[in-house]
């Protein structure tokens, strides 16, 4: 599934992803199964697998499709929410 990185902490290998199915946001946290965390930035378009746990949707097997494809989206969403 495609997703967009809305927030990330590159040093910790964590990200919040808005997925194309418009379901709940997905949480990504680099795990031990990965050789190294995928270095993502806000606005990156990614391909992810998604699984559900009680109260949490997790993204895994993150792969970058396009760097910075929508880097301005978080700022635009914040501006729109402010009205």
MOPAC internal coordinates of N, CA, C and O (Angstrom, degrees):
PM7 1SCF
backbone

  N    0.0000 0     0.00 0     0.00 0    0    0    0
  C    1.4326 1     0.00 0     0.00 0    1    0    0
  C    1.5211 1   108.30 1     0.00 0    2    1    0
  O    1.2310 1   120.24 1   -33.97 1    3    2    1
  N    1.3185 1   117.14 1   146.03 1    3    2    1
  C    1.4527 1   121.20 1   177.01 1    5    3    2
  C    1.5169 1   109.90 1   -85.85 1    6    5    3
  O    1.2310 1   121.06 1   -30.89 1    7    6    5
  N    1.3128 1   115.57 1   149.11 1    7    6    5
  C    1.4568 1   121.18 1   177.80 1    9    7    6
  C    1.5119 1   110.18 1  -150.66 1   10    9    7
  O    1.2310 1   121.52 1   -14.59 1   11   10    9
  N    1.3254 1   114.69 1   165.41 1   11   10    9
  C    1.4503 1   121.57 1  -179.24 1   13   11   10
  C    1.5244 1   108.75 1  -123.38 1   14   13   11
  O    1.2310 1   120.57 1   -49.59 1   15   14   13
  N    1.3216 1   116.51 1   130.41 1   15   14   13
  C    1.4590 1   121.08 1   179.34 1   17   15   14
  C    1.5305 1   108.65 1   -74.10 1   18   17   15
  O    1.2310 1   120.79 1   -66.18 1   19   18   17
  N    1.3464 1   116.10 1   113.82 1   19   18   17
  C    1.4633 1   120.88 1   178.23 1   21   19   18
  C    1.5260 1   112.00 1   -90.12 1   22   21   19
  O    1.2310 1   120.72 1   149.05 1   23   22   21
  N    1.3268 1   116.23 1   -30.95 1   23   22   21
  C    1.4669 1   122.85 1  -179.61 1   25   23   22
  C    1.5188 1   107.31 1  -151.00 1   26   25   23
  O    1.2310 1   120.55 1   -33.15 1   27   26   25
  N    1.3147 1   116.56 1   146.85 1   27   26   25
  C    1.4644 1   119.01 1   175.18 1   29   27   26
  C    1.5127 1   111.44 1  -153.17 1   30   29   27
  O    1.2310 1   121.76 1   -23.67 1   31   30   29
  N    1.3029 1   114.23 1   156.33 1   31   30   29
  C    1.4565 1   123.80 1   172.51 1   33   31   30
  C    1.5195 1   104.75 1  -126.05 1   34   33   31
  O    1.2310 1   121.02 1   -87.91 1   35   34   33
  N    1.3116 1   115.65 1    92.09 1   35   34   33
  C    1.4579 1   120.97 1  -174.94 1   37   35   34
  C    1.5134 1   113.70 1   -60.76 1   38   37   35
  O    1.2310 1   120.37 1   144.69 1   39   38   37
  N    1.3271 1   116.91 1   -35.31 1   39   38   37
  C    1.4623 1   120.03 1  -178.81 1   41   39   38
  C    1.5229 1   111.63 1   -65.59 1   42   41   39
  O    1.2310 1   120.54 1   146.32 1   43   42   41
  N    1.3184 1   116.58 1   -33.68 1   43   42   41
  C    1.4672 1   121.36 1  -178.88 1   45   43   42
  C    1.5313 1   112.51 1   -96.49 1   46   45   43
  O    1.2310 1   120.05 1   172.03 1   47   46   45
  N    1.3460 1   117.51 1    -7.97 1   47   46   45
  C    1.4638 1   120.40 1   179.96 1   49   47   46
  C    1.5159 1   112.63 1    69.46 1   50   49   47
  O    1.2310 1   120.62 1  -140.39 1   51   50   49
  N    1.3441 1   116.43 1    39.61 1   51   50   49
  C    1.4680 1   121.15 1  -179.95 1   53   51   50
  C    1.5164 1   110.19 1  -122.89 1   54   53   51
  O    1.2310 1   120.92 1   -29.12 1   55   54   53
  N    1.3403 1   115.84 1   150.88 1   55   54   53
  C    1.4607 1   119.79 1   179.07 1   57   55   54
  C    1.5229 1   110.39 1  -157.30 1   58   57   55
  O    1.2310 1   121.44 1   -24.44 1   59   58   57
  N    1.3263 1   114.86 1   155.56 1   59   58   57
  C    1.4595 1   122.93 1   174.08 1   61   59   58
  C    1.5267 1   106.49 1  -112.07 1   62   61   59
  O    1.2310 1   120.47 1   -52.30 1   63   62   61
  N    1.3334 1   116.70 1   127.70 1   63   62   61
  C    1.4670 1   121.25 1  -170.13 1   65   63   62
  C    1.5244 1   111.17 1  -123.60 1   66   65   63
  O    1.2310 1   121.16 1   -47.44 1   67   66   65
  N    1.3274 1   115.38 1   132.56 1   67   66   65
  C    1.4641 1   123.48 1   174.60 1   69   67   66
  C    1.5227 1   105.57 1   -94.90 1   70   69   67
  O    1.2310 1   120.00 1   -63.64 1   71   70   69
  N    1.3278 1   117.60 1   116.36 1   71   70   69
  C    1.4670 1   121.98 1  -174.19 1   73   71   70
  C    1.5217 1   112.28 1   -94.11 1   74   73   71
  O    1.2310 1   121.38 1   -24.38 1   75   74   73
  N    1.3204 1   114.96 1   155.62 1   75   74   73
  C    1.4595 1   121.09 1  -175.89 1   77   75   74
  C    1.5249 1   113.85 1   -64.42 1   78   77   75
  O    1.2310 1   119.43 1   161.21 1   79   78   77
  N    1.3310 1   118.69 1   -18.79 1   79   78   77
  C    1.4630 1   119.86 1   178.54 1   81   79   78
  C    1.5259 1   112.46 1   -82.11 1   82   81   79
  O    1.2310 1   120.12 1   178.17 1   83   82   81
  N    1.3324 1   117.38 1    -1.83 1   83   82   81
  C    1.4691 1   124.86 1   178.44 1   85   83   82
  C    1.5179 1   112.82 1    59.28 1   86   85   83
  O    1.2310 1   120.77 1  -155.32 1   87   86   85
  N    1.3401 1   116.13 1    24.68 1   87   86   85
  C    1.4631 1   120.37 1   173.69 1   89   87   86
  C    1.5213 1   109.02 1   -78.69 1   90   89   87
  O    1.2310 1   120.63 1    17.36 1   91   90   89
  N    1.3227 1   116.39 1  -162.64 1   91   90   89
  C    1.4592 1   120.33 1   176.79 1   93   91   90
  C    1.5235 1   110.09 1   -58.79 1   94   93   91
  O    1.2310 1   120.95 1   -28.01 1   95   94   93
  N    1.3219 1   115.78 1   151.99 1   95   94   93
  C    1.4615 1   119.92 1   175.03 1   97   95   94
  C    1.5190 1   109.05 1   -60.62 1   98   97   95
  O    1.2310 1   120.46 1   -30.09 1   99   98   97
  N    1.3104 1   116.73 1   149.91 1   99   98   97
  C    1.4693 1   121.44 1  -178.94 1  101   99   98
  C    1.5237 1   109.84 1  -108.64 1  102  101   99
  O    1.2310 1   120.69 1   -40.66 1  103  102  101
  N    1.3188 1   116.29 1   139.34 1  103  102  101
  C    1.4583 1   124.15 1   179.79 1  105  103  102
  C    1.5206 1   108.87 1   -99.01 1  106  105  103
  O    1.2310 1   120.79 1   -51.95 1  107  106  105
  N    1.3190 1   116.09 1   128.05 1  107  106  105
  C    1.4622 1   121.36 1   176.88 1  109  107  106
  C    1.5147 1   108.49 1  -113.50 1  110  109  107
  O    1.2310 1   120.97 1   -47.38 1  111  110  109
  N    1.3019 1   115.75 1   132.62 1  111  110  109
  C    1.4568 1   121.73 1   174.15 1  113  111  110
  C    1.5197 1   106.71 1  -139.45 1  114  113  111
  O    1.2310 1   121.00 1   -60.27 1  115  114  113
  N    1.3245 1   115.70 1   119.73 1  115  114  113
  C    1.4615 1   119.89 1  -178.26 1  117  115  114
  C    1.5242 1   109.06 1   -55.03 1  118  117  115
  O    1.2310 1   120.89 1   -50.25 1  119  118  117
  N    1.3152 1   115.90 1   129.75 1  119  118  117
  C    1.4521 1   120.65 1  -177.19 1  121  119  118
  C    1.5135 1   112.94 1  -107.16 1  122  121  119
  O    1.2310 1   121.17 1    -4.61 1  123  122  121
  N    1.3046 1   115.36 1   175.39 1  123  122  121
  C    1.4596 1   121.12 1  -178.55 1  125  123  122
  C    1.5243 1   112.60 1   -70.28 1  126  125  123
  O    1.2310 1   120.32 1   162.83 1  127  126  125
  N    1.3495 1   116.99 1   -17.17 1  127  126  125
  C    1.4667 1   119.12 1  -179.78 1  129  127  126
  C    1.5280 1   111.70 1   -74.56 1  130  129  127
  O    1.2310 1   120.27 1   165.87 1  131  130  129
  N    1.3229 1   117.09 1   -14.13 1  131  130  129
  C    1.4497 1   121.08 1  -179.46 1  133  131  130
  C    1.5210 1   109.73 1   -92.70 1  134  133  131
  O    1.2310 1   120.64 1   -36.56 1  135  134  133
  N    1.3010 1   116.38 1   143.44 1  135  134  133
  C    1.4624 1   121.28 1   178.52 1  137  135  134
  C    1.5253 1   109.38 1   -63.40 1  138  137  135
  O    1.2310 1   120.44 1   135.06 1  139  138  137
  N    1.3382 1   116.77 1   -44.94 1  139  138  137
  C    1.4628 1   122.14 1   177.71 1  141  139  138
  C    1.5267 1   107.39 1  -150.59 1  142  141  139
  O    1.2310 1   119.81 1   -31.17 1  143  142  141
  N    1.3206 1   117.97 1   148.83 1  143  142  141
  C    1.4654 1   119.54 1   177.42 1  145  143  142
  C    1.5220 1   110.65 1   -58.52 1  146  145  143
  O    1.2310 1   120.83 1   -36.74 1  147  146  145
  N    1.3193 1   116.02 1   143.26 1  147  146  145
  C    1.4607 1   120.53 1   176.44 1  149  147  146
  C    1.5249 1   107.13 1   -75.38 1  150  149  147
  O    1.2310 1   119.61 1   -57.99 1  151  150  149
  N    1.3344 1   118.35 1   122.01 1  151  150  149
  C    1.4638 1   120.31 1  -177.99 1  153  151  150
  C    1.5332 1   111.18 1   -76.89 1  154  153  151
  O    1.2310 1   120.77 1   -81.18 1  155  154  153
  N    1.3217 1   116.14 1    98.82 1  155  154  153
  C    1.4650 1   120.68 1  -178.20 1  157  155  154
  C    1.5175 1   110.54 1  -104.36 1  158  157  155
  O    1.2310 1   121.70 1   -21.45 1  159  158  157
  N    1.3296 1   114.35 1   158.55 1  159  158  157
  C    1.4580 1   121.75 1   176.28 1  161  159  158
  C    1.5234 1   108.31 1  -131.60 1  162  161  159
  O    1.2310 1   120.81 1   -25.16 1  163  162  161
  N    1.3117 1   116.05 1   154.84 1  163  162  161
  C    1.4500 1   121.52 1   176.29 1  165  163  162
  C    1.5294 1   108.84 1   -54.58 1  166  165  163
  O    1.2310 1   121.11 1   -48.08 1  167  166  165
  N    1.3364 1   115.48 1   131.92 1  167  166  165
  C    1.4582 1   120.89 1   179.66 1  169  167  166
  C    1.5108 1   114.51 1    95.72 1  170  169  167
  O    1.2310 1   119.44 1   172.82 1  171  170  169
  N    1.3310 1   118.68 1    -7.18 1  171  170  169
  C    1.4660 1   121.09 1   177.93 1  173  171  170
  C    1.5264 1   110.25 1   -70.43 1  174  173  171
  O    1.2310 1   120.74 1   -41.05 1  175  174  173
  N    1.3121 1   116.19 1   138.95 1  175  174  173
  C    1.4636 1   122.43 1   172.18 1  177  175  174
  C    1.5208 1   106.46 1   -91.09 1  178  177  175
  O    1.2310 1   120.78 1   -51.74 1  179  178  177
  N    1.3326 1   116.11 1   128.26 1  179  178  177
  C    1.4605 1   120.52 1  -175.53 1  181  179  178
  C    1.5182 1   111.32 1  -130.14 1  182  181  179
  O    1.2310 1   121.09 1   -19.22 1  183  182  181
  N    1.3143 1   115.51 1   160.78 1  183  182  181
  C    1.4649 1   122.32 1   170.71 1  185  183  182
  C    1.5132 1   105.54 1  -108.41 1  186  185  183
  O    1.2310 1   120.06 1   -49.62 1  187  186  185
  N    1.3448 1   117.49 1   130.38 1  187  186  185
  C    1.4622 1   121.39 1  -177.08 1  189  187  186
  C    1.5238 1   110.65 1  -138.83 1  190  189  187
  O    1.2310 1   121.46 1   -23.73 1  191  190  189
  N    1.3062 1   114.81 1   156.27 1  191  190  189
  C    1.4509 1   122.12 1   165.87 1  193  191  190
  C    1.5211 1   105.98 1   -96.68 1  194  193  191
  O    1.2310 1   119.88 1   -32.82 1  195  194  193
  N    1.3196 1   117.83 1   147.18 1  195  194  193
  C    1.4602 1   120.88 1  -176.81 1  197  195  194
  C    1.5190 1   109.48 1  -127.57 1  198  197  195
  O    1.2310 1   120.88 1   -42.10 1  199  198  197
  N    1.3379 1   115.92 1   137.90 1  199  198  197
  C    1.4602 1   121.47 1   173.97 1  201  199  198
  C    1.5180 1   108.04 1  -132.74 1  202  201  199
  O    1.2310 1   120.80 1   -23.28 1  203  202  201
  N    1.3220 1   116.08 1   156.72 1  203  202  201
  C    1.4597 1   120.61 1  -178.21 1  205  203  202
  C    1.5189 1   110.80 1  -113.76 1  206  205  203
  O    1.2310 1   121.37 1   -43.95 1  207  206  205
  N    1.3082 1   114.99 1   136.05 1  207  206  205
  C    1.4553 1   123.62 1   172.13 1  209  207  206
  C    1.5239 1   104.88 1  -121.05 1  210  209  207
  O    1.2310 1   119.68 1   -17.23 1  211  210  209
  N    1.3063 1   118.21 1   162.77 1  211  210  209
  C    1.4631 1   118.76 1   177.23 1  213  211  210
  C    1.5348 1   110.95 1   -56.83 1  214  213  211
  O    1.2310 1   120.91 1   -63.21 1  215  214  213
  N    1.3199 1   115.87 1   116.79 1  215  214  213
  C    1.4536 1   121.77 1   177.71 1  217  215  214
  C    1.5146 1   116.25 1    77.42 1  218  217  215
  O    1.2310 1   119.91 1  -174.17 1  219  218  217
  N    1.3363 1   117.78 1     5.83 1  219  218  217
  C    1.4602 1   120.03 1  -177.35 1  221  219  218
  C    1.5244 1   110.94 1  -151.58 1  222  221  219
  O    1.2310 1   121.40 1   -46.85 1  223  222  221
  N    1.3049 1   114.92 1   133.15 1  223  222  221
  C    1.4658 1   121.11 1   174.08 1  225  223  222
  C    1.5197 1   107.13 1  -105.76 1  226  225  223
  O    1.2310 1   120.06 1   -55.76 1  227  226  225
  N    1.3111 1   117.48 1   124.24 1  227  226  225
  C    1.4729 1   121.95 1  -176.56 1  229  227  226
  C    1.5247 1   111.07 1  -107.78 1  230  229  227
  O    1.2310 1   121.58 1   -37.71 1  231  230  229
  N    1.3164 1   114.58 1   142.29 1  231  230  229
  C    1.4607 1   122.24 1   173.25 1  233  231  230
  C    1.5194 1   107.49 1  -105.34 1  234  233  231
  O    1.2310 1   120.49 1   -40.10 1  235  234  233
  N    1.3174 1   116.67 1   139.90 1  235  234  233
  C    1.4600 1   120.88 1   176.84 1  237  235  234
  C    1.5218 1   109.47 1  -141.91 1  238  237  235
  O    1.2310 1   120.97 1    -9.16 1  239  238  237
  N    1.3067 1   115.75 1   170.84 1  239  238  237
  C    1.4753 1   122.25 1  -179.99 1  241  239  238
  C    1.5279 1   111.22 1    52.44 1  242  241  239
  O    1.2310 1   121.19 1  -132.37 1  243  242  241
  N    1.3216 1   115.33 1    47.63 1  243  242  241
  C    1.4539 1   122.46 1  -178.01 1  245  243  242
  C    1.5226 1   111.13 1   -67.87 1  246  245  243
  O    1.2310 1   120.86 1   -46.44 1  247  246  245
  N    1.3268 1   115.96 1   133.56 1  247  246  245
  C    1.4702 1   121.85 1   177.57 1  249  247  246
  C    1.5257 1   108.33 1  -137.94 1  250  249  247
  O    1.2310 1   120.05 1   -51.07 1  251  250  249
  N    1.3021 1   117.50 1   128.93 1  251  250  249
  C    1.4660 1   121.35 1  -178.43 1  253  251  250
  C    1.5251 1   110.07 1   -75.02 1  254  253  251
  O    1.2310 1   121.08 1   -49.08 1  255  254  253
  N    1.3378 1   115.53 1   130.92 1  255  254  253
  C    1.4612 1   122.12 1   177.18 1  257  255  254
  C    1.5243 1   109.76 1   -99.44 1  258  257  255
  O    1.2310 1   120.46 1   134.12 1  259  258  257
  N    1.3511 1   116.72 1   -45.88 1  259  258  257
  C    1.4676 1   121.01 1  -179.64 1  261  259  258
  C    1.5239 1   109.44 1  -149.16 1  262  261  259
  O    1.2310 1   120.75 1   -61.52 1  263  262  261
  N    1.3171 1   116.17 1   118.48 1  263  262  261
  C    1.4689 1   121.65 1   179.04 1  265  263  262
  C    1.5226 1   110.60 1   -69.23 1  266  265  263
  O    1.2310 1   120.72 1   -49.28 1  267  266  265
  N    1.3296 1   116.23 1   130.72 1  267  266  265
  C    1.4611 1   121.17 1   174.19 1  269  267  266
  C    1.5141 1   115.24 1    61.67 1  270  269  267
  O    1.2310 1   119.89 1  -157.11 1  271  270  269
  N    1.3156 1   117.82 1    22.89 1  271  270  269
  C    1.4656 1   121.84 1  -176.53 1  273  271  270
  C    1.5272 1   112.41 1   -55.98 1  274  273  271
  O    1.2310 1   120.48 1   144.98 1  275  274  273
  N    1.3164 1   116.69 1   -35.02 1  275  274  273
  C    1.4666 1   121.45 1  -178.93 1  277  275  274
  C    1.5226 1   109.25 1  -138.34 1  278  277  275
  O    1.2310 1   120.35 1  -128.36 1  279  278  277
  N    1.3131 1   116.93 1    51.64 1  279  278  277
  C    1.4599 1   121.71 1  -175.69 1  281  279  278
  C    1.5245 1   112.56 1   -60.07 1  282  281  279
  O    1.2310 1   119.69 1   154.54 1  283  282  281
  N    1.3297 1   118.20 1   -25.46 1  283  282  281
  C    1.4649 1   121.13 1  -178.34 1  285  283  282
  C    1.5349 1   113.42 1   -87.98 1  286  285  283
  O    1.2310 1   119.06 1   173.58 1  287  286  285
  N    1.3281 1   119.39 1    -6.42 1  287  286  285
  C    1.4616 1   121.28 1  -175.00 1  289  287  286
  C    1.5273 1   113.87 1   -61.62 1  290  289  287
  O    1.2310 1   118.25 1   132.91 1  291  290  289
  N    1.3319 1   120.93 1   -47.09 1  291  290  289
  C    1.4745 1   118.79 1   178.28 1  293  291  290
  C    1.5306 1   112.95 1   -56.24 1  294  293  291
  O    1.2310 1   120.39 1   138.74 1  295  294  293
  N    1.3264 1   116.85 1   -41.26 1  295  294  293
  C    1.4703 1   120.89 1   178.16 1  297  295  294
  C    1.5220 1   111.04 1   -64.99 1  298  297  295
  O    1.2310 1   120.14 1   137.77 1  299  298  297
  N    1.3230 1   117.34 1   -42.23 1  299  298  297
  C    1.4693 1   121.08 1   179.32 1  301  299  298
  C    1.5196 1   111.41 1   -65.35 1  302  301  299
  O    1.2310 1   119.94 1   140.30 1  303  302  301
  N    1.3379 1   117.72 1   -39.70 1  303  302  301
  C    1.4698 1   120.77 1   178.32 1  305  303  302
  C    1.5213 1   110.89 1   -64.76 1  306  305  303
  O    1.2310 1   120.39 1   139.09 1  307  306  305
  N    1.3190 1   116.86 1   -40.91 1  307  306  305
  C    1.4699 1   121.11 1   177.67 1  309  307  306
  C    1.5245 1   110.55 1   -62.77 1  310  309  307
  O    1.2310 1   120.44 1   136.33 1  311  310  309
  N    1.3186 1   116.76 1   -43.67 1  311  310  309
  C    1.4688 1   121.19 1   179.36 1  313  311  310
  C    1.5302 1   110.62 1   -63.36 1  314  313  311
  O    1.2310 1   119.97 1   136.00 1  315  314  313
  N    1.3222 1   117.66 1   -44.00 1  315  314  313
  C    1.4675 1   120.99 1   179.16 1  317  315  314
  C    1.5221 1   112.25 1   -64.86 1  318  317  315
  O    1.2310 1   120.59 1   141.47 1  319  318  317
  N    1.3366 1   116.47 1   -38.53 1  319  318  317
  C    1.4735 1   120.44 1   179.71 1  321  319  318
  C    1.5191 1   110.93 1   -65.65 1  322  321  319
  O    1.2310 1   120.37 1   147.38 1  323  322  321
  N    1.3315 1   116.89 1   -32.62 1  323  322  321
  C    1.4595 1   121.33 1   179.36 1  325  323  322
  C    1.5262 1   111.95 1   -71.59 1  326  325  323
  O    1.2310 1   121.57 1   160.25 1  327  326  325
  N    1.3361 1   114.61 1   -19.75 1  327  326  325
  C    1.4434 1   121.70 1   174.04 1  329  327  326
  C    1.4501 1   116.27 1    78.48 1  330  329  327
  O    1.2310 1   120.10 1   180.00 1  331  330  329

